[in-house]
Amino acid sequence: MSQDEPGKAPARDDEGLYPIRTVASLTGVNPITLRAWERRYGLIRPHRTEKGHRLYTQADIDLINQVVQLLEQGIPISRVRHRLEQSTVPAENGEAPDSDPWHLFRLRMHHAVSRFDEAAVDATYNEALALYPIDTVTRRLLMPLLRELGEIWQQRDSGIAEEHFFATYLRNKLGARFHHQTQGNDGPRLVAACLPEERHELGLMLFALSAAARNYRAVMFGADIPLSQVALAGQRVEGAVGVILSSSVSPSRSVLETELPALVAAMEIPVFVGGETAVRQHDALVRAGAIPLGNEIPAALRRLEEHLASDSQETVD
């Protein structure tokens, strides 16, 4: 499927030029970041209407996708233009650690968390988000720091407080951003919830936010909801194309062998599972009729879109 609504062509004018919101939907790069790439780094030079609105060509969109690829491989935004001019794409982790901007972002944010300084955490988050797509910020900054805090809490006298402080910050920040991001979306709807026994919904929220950048509309049910209720609610969500379940803990046998198969059987749309559970319980999820998406959000979104595109093509055929 395209990243606009299935069966609906992306909005563009008669000359094949795309407005910035459509480009954001197609690439997953928000308008603020696109404008920063243009102003600060000269990476993109869109056309302008008489009123000053930006319009992008297909070549611009291809270039933006190439920039995203370089960023995902660890190239700092300040070096992307040079890499593009060289027409080379380096191998994963090709940059030396001391040139990795994400290492510095994580250090700054971790230091701010250790001081319980929400303003400093916010400043680092906003700075990263102004320069990089939300997928990249999630994969390189938010998730690694969240994992790190979860792993070292026993080593610090305030470790539990630090982890809870950061998790609460993310929940509030992501919730507000999700609400803002989805206000103008008109794409496919997703039913989103955590698997039973998963108490933390941050992974689900991060996925929903990345999906929103691609014009999806996630209907969020969060954690602690029985799968039988997900089935009932999901059947009432008009225009839903899939159910997204998230979990980082190992589900019980009853969930894998009874509750999840019952949900799959009750739904006329596919049921996807993301997070660590999608990796550790891959075969069990497949036996239950669900579709594992893995634990990396960008790759999970690609798998989701590939499957929905395949389903859409089968329906047409």
C-alpha positions as CSV (number, residue, x, y, z in Angstrom):
1,M,0.0,0.0,0.0
2,S,1.1,3.6,-0.4
3,Q,1.4,5.6,2.8
4,D,-1.7,7.4,1.9
5,E,-5.1,5.7,2.2
6,P,-5.4,2.5,0.0
7,G,-6.9,3.3,-3.3
8,K,-6.4,7.0,-2.9
9,A,-3.6,8.8,-4.8
10,P,-1.3,11.1,-2.9
11,A,-2.4,14.8,-3.1
12,R,-0.5,16.7,-5.7
13,D,-1.0,19.5,-8.2
14,D,-1.4,19.2,-12.0
15,E,2.4,19.6,-12.5
16,G,3.2,16.6,-10.3
17,L,4.3,18.7,-7.3
18,Y,3.5,17.6,-3.8
19,P,2.6,19.8,-0.8
20,I,4.7,19.5,2.4
21,R,2.0,17.5,4.3
22,T,1.8,14.9,1.6
23,V,5.6,14.6,1.5
24,A,5.6,14.2,5.3
25,S,3.1,11.4,5.0
26,L,5.0,9.6,2.2
27,T,8.4,9.8,3.9
28,G,7.6,9.9,7.6
29,V,9.6,13.1,8.0
30,N,7.6,15.8,9.7
31,P,7.3,19.3,8.1
32,I,9.4,21.0,10.8
33,T,12.3,18.7,10.1
34,L,11.9,19.1,6.3
35,R,12.1,22.9,6.7
36,A,15.2,22.5,9.0
37,W,16.9,20.3,6.4
38,E,16.2,23.0,3.8
39,R,17.2,26.1,5.9
40,R,20.2,24.7,7.9
41,Y,21.7,22.3,5.5
42,G,20.5,23.0,2.0
43,L,19.6,19.4,1.5
44,I,16.3,20.1,-0.3
45,R,15.2,23.0,-2.5
46,P,11.5,22.8,-3.1
47,H,9.5,24.9,-5.5
48,R,7.4,27.7,-4.1
49,T,3.9,28.9,-4.9
50,E,3.1,32.6,-5.3
51,K,2.1,32.6,-1.7
52,G,5.3,30.9,-0.6
53,H,4.0,27.4,0.0
54,R,6.6,24.6,-0.6
55,L,6.0,22.1,-3.4
56,Y,8.2,19.0,-3.8
57,T,8.9,16.9,-6.9
58,Q,9.2,13.1,-6.9
59,A,13.0,13.6,-7.1
60,D,12.8,15.6,-3.9
61,I,10.9,12.7,-2.2
62,D,13.5,10.2,-3.4
63,L,16.2,12.4,-2.0
64,I,14.4,12.7,1.3
65,N,14.2,8.9,1.5
66,Q,17.9,8.7,0.8
67,V,18.6,11.1,3.6
68,V,16.5,9.0,6.0
69,Q,18.5,6.0,4.9
70,L,21.8,7.7,5.7
71,L,20.5,8.9,9.1
72,E,19.4,5.4,10.0
73,Q,22.9,4.2,9.3
74,G,24.3,6.6,11.8
75,I,25.5,9.5,9.6
76,P,25.2,12.8,11.4
77,I,22.8,15.2,9.6
78,S,25.7,17.7,9.3
79,R,27.6,15.2,7.1
80,V,24.7,14.0,5.0
81,R,25.1,16.5,2.2
82,H,28.8,15.5,1.8
83,R,27.8,11.9,1.6
84,L,25.2,12.6,-1.0
85,E,27.7,14.5,-3.1
86,Q,30.0,11.5,-2.9
87,S,27.1,9.3,-4.0
88,T,28.1,6.6,-1.5
89,V,26.1,4.9,1.2
90,P,28.4,3.7,4.0
91,A,27.9,0.5,5.9
92,E,25.9,0.3,9.1
93,N,27.8,2.0,12.0
94,G,30.3,3.4,9.6
95,E,30.9,6.5,11.7
96,A,33.4,6.6,14.6
97,P,31.7,6.7,18.0
98,D,33.0,10.2,18.8
99,S,31.2,11.5,15.7
100,D,27.9,9.8,16.6
101,P,25.4,12.6,17.5
102,W,23.2,10.1,19.2
103,H,25.8,9.2,21.8
104,L,25.9,12.9,22.8
105,F,22.1,13.2,22.8
106,R,21.8,10.1,25.1
107,L,24.5,11.5,27.4
108,R,22.7,14.9,27.7
109,M,19.3,13.3,28.2
110,H,20.6,10.8,30.7
111,H,22.3,13.5,32.7
112,A,19.0,15.6,32.7
113,V,17.1,12.5,33.9
114,S,19.5,12.0,36.7
115,R,18.8,15.5,37.8
116,F,15.1,15.1,37.3
117,D,15.3,18.2,35.0
118,E,12.3,18.0,32.8
119,A,13.2,21.2,30.9
120,A,16.6,19.9,30.0
121,V,15.1,16.5,28.9
122,D,12.6,18.4,26.8
123,A,15.2,20.6,25.2
124,T,17.3,17.6,24.1
125,Y,14.2,15.8,22.8
126,N,13.1,18.9,20.8
127,E,16.5,19.5,19.4
128,A,16.8,15.9,18.1
129,L,13.3,16.0,16.7
130,A,13.9,19.2,14.8
131,L,16.8,17.5,12.9
132,Y,15.7,13.9,12.6
133,P,12.6,11.9,11.7
134,I,10.6,10.5,14.7
135,D,11.5,7.0,13.6
136,T,15.2,7.8,13.9
137,V,14.8,9.7,17.2
138,T,12.9,6.7,18.6
139,R,15.4,4.1,17.5
140,R,18.6,6.0,18.3
141,L,17.6,8.0,21.4
142,L,14.4,7.2,23.2
143,M,14.4,3.4,23.2
144,P,18.1,3.0,23.9
145,L,17.9,5.3,26.9
146,L,14.7,3.7,28.2
147,R,16.4,0.3,28.0
148,E,19.5,1.6,29.7
149,L,17.6,3.1,32.6
150,G,15.7,-0.2,32.9
151,E,19.0,-2.2,33.0
152,I,21.0,0.0,35.5
153,W,18.3,1.0,38.0
154,Q,19.7,-1.5,40.6
155,Q,23.1,0.2,40.3
156,R,21.9,3.6,41.4
157,D,20.2,4.7,44.6
158,S,17.7,6.7,42.6
159,G,17.5,4.3,39.7
160,I,13.8,3.4,40.1
161,A,12.9,7.1,40.4
162,E,14.9,7.9,37.3
163,E,13.2,5.2,35.3
164,H,9.8,6.2,36.4
165,F,10.5,9.9,35.8
166,F,11.6,9.3,32.2
167,A,8.8,6.8,31.5
168,T,6.2,9.4,32.8
169,Y,7.9,12.1,30.8
170,L,7.7,10.0,27.6
171,R,4.1,9.0,28.2
172,N,3.0,12.7,28.6
173,K,5.1,13.9,25.7
174,L,4.2,11.2,23.3
175,G,0.5,11.4,24.2
176,A,0.4,15.1,23.5
177,R,2.4,14.7,20.3
178,F,0.3,11.8,19.1
179,H,-2.9,13.9,19.6
180,H,-1.4,16.8,17.6
181,Q,0.1,14.6,14.9
182,T,-3.1,12.7,14.1
183,Q,-5.5,15.7,14.0
184,G,-5.2,16.1,10.2
185,N,-4.7,12.5,9.3
186,D,-7.2,10.8,7.0
187,G,-5.4,7.5,6.3
188,P,-6.2,3.9,7.3
189,R,-7.1,3.2,10.9
190,L,-5.3,0.8,13.2
191,V,-6.7,-0.8,16.4
192,A,-3.8,-0.6,18.9
193,A,-3.4,-2.3,22.3
194,C,-1.0,-4.1,24.5
195,L,-1.1,-7.9,24.9
196,P,-2.4,-9.1,28.3
197,E,0.3,-9.0,31.1
198,E,2.1,-6.1,29.4
199,R,1.9,-3.1,31.8
200,H,3.9,-0.6,29.8
201,E,2.4,1.1,26.8
202,L,5.4,3.2,25.7
203,G,6.4,0.8,22.9
204,L,2.9,0.9,21.6
205,M,2.8,4.7,21.8
206,L,6.1,5.0,19.9
207,F,4.8,2.7,17.2
208,A,1.5,4.7,16.9
209,L,3.4,8.0,16.7
210,S,5.6,6.7,13.9
211,A,2.6,5.3,12.1
212,A,0.9,8.7,12.5
213,A,3.8,10.3,10.7
214,R,2.7,8.1,7.7
215,N,-0.9,9.2,7.9
216,Y,-2.2,6.3,9.8
217,R,-4.8,6.8,12.6
218,A,-4.3,4.5,15.5
219,V,-7.3,4.0,17.9
220,M,-5.4,3.5,21.2
221,F,-6.7,1.1,23.9
222,G,-3.4,0.9,25.8
223,A,-2.5,-1.7,28.4
224,D,-4.6,-3.9,30.7
225,I,-7.4,-4.6,28.2
226,P,-8.6,-8.2,27.6
227,L,-8.3,-9.4,24.1
228,S,-12.0,-10.3,24.0
229,Q,-12.6,-6.5,24.5
230,V,-10.1,-5.7,21.8
231,A,-12.2,-7.9,19.5
232,L,-15.5,-6.2,20.4
233,A,-14.1,-2.7,20.1
234,G,-12.1,-3.5,17.0
235,Q,-15.3,-4.6,15.2
236,R,-16.8,-1.2,15.8
237,V,-13.8,0.9,14.5
238,E,-14.9,1.9,11.1
239,G,-12.3,1.6,8.4
240,A,-9.8,-0.3,10.5
241,V,-7.3,-2.2,8.4
242,G,-5.4,-4.1,11.1
243,V,-5.0,-4.8,14.9
244,I,-1.7,-3.9,16.4
245,L,-0.7,-5.6,19.6
246,S,2.5,-4.7,21.5
247,S,4.4,-6.6,24.2
248,S,7.9,-6.9,25.7
249,V,7.0,-9.7,28.2
250,S,6.4,-13.4,27.5
251,P,2.7,-14.0,27.2
252,S,1.1,-16.8,29.2
253,R,0.2,-20.1,27.6
254,S,-3.5,-19.2,27.7
255,V,-2.9,-16.0,25.8
256,L,-0.9,-17.7,23.0
257,E,-3.0,-20.8,22.7
258,T,-6.5,-19.5,23.5
259,E,-7.1,-15.8,23.7
260,L,-5.0,-14.7,20.8
261,P,-6.3,-17.3,18.4
262,A,-9.9,-16.3,19.4
263,L,-9.1,-12.7,18.6
264,V,-7.7,-13.6,15.2
265,A,-10.8,-15.7,14.5
266,A,-13.1,-12.9,15.5
267,M,-11.5,-10.2,13.3
268,E,-11.9,-9.8,9.6
269,I,-8.7,-7.8,9.5
270,P,-5.2,-9.1,10.2
271,V,-3.7,-9.1,13.7
272,F,-0.1,-8.0,14.1
273,V,2.2,-8.3,17.1
274,G,5.2,-6.1,17.7
275,G,7.9,-5.7,20.4
276,E,10.2,-8.3,22.0
277,T,7.4,-10.8,22.1
278,A,7.3,-10.8,18.3
279,V,10.9,-12.0,18.3
280,R,10.9,-14.4,21.2
281,Q,7.5,-16.0,20.5
282,H,7.6,-15.7,16.7
283,D,6.5,-19.3,16.0
284,A,3.8,-19.4,18.7
285,L,2.4,-16.1,17.3
286,V,2.3,-17.6,13.8
287,R,0.5,-20.7,15.1
288,A,-2.0,-18.4,16.7
289,G,-2.7,-16.8,13.3
290,A,-1.0,-13.5,14.2
291,I,1.6,-11.7,12.1
292,P,4.9,-10.9,14.0
293,L,6.3,-7.5,13.1
294,G,9.6,-7.7,15.0
295,N,10.9,-5.3,17.7
296,E,12.3,-2.4,15.5
297,I,9.7,0.2,14.7
298,P,10.8,1.3,11.2
299,A,11.1,-2.4,10.0
300,A,7.8,-3.2,11.7
301,L,6.1,-0.4,9.8
302,R,7.5,-1.7,6.5
303,R,6.3,-5.2,7.2
304,L,2.9,-3.8,8.1
305,E,2.6,-1.9,4.9
306,E,3.9,-4.8,2.8
307,H,1.3,-7.1,4.3
308,L,-1.6,-4.6,3.9
309,A,-0.5,-3.9,0.3
310,S,-0.6,-7.6,-0.4
311,D,-4.0,-7.9,1.1
312,S,-5.2,-4.9,-0.9
313,Q,-3.9,-6.5,-4.1
314,E,-5.6,-9.8,-3.4
315,T,-8.9,-8.0,-2.8
316,V,-8.6,-6.2,-6.1
317,D,-7.7,-9.4,-7.9
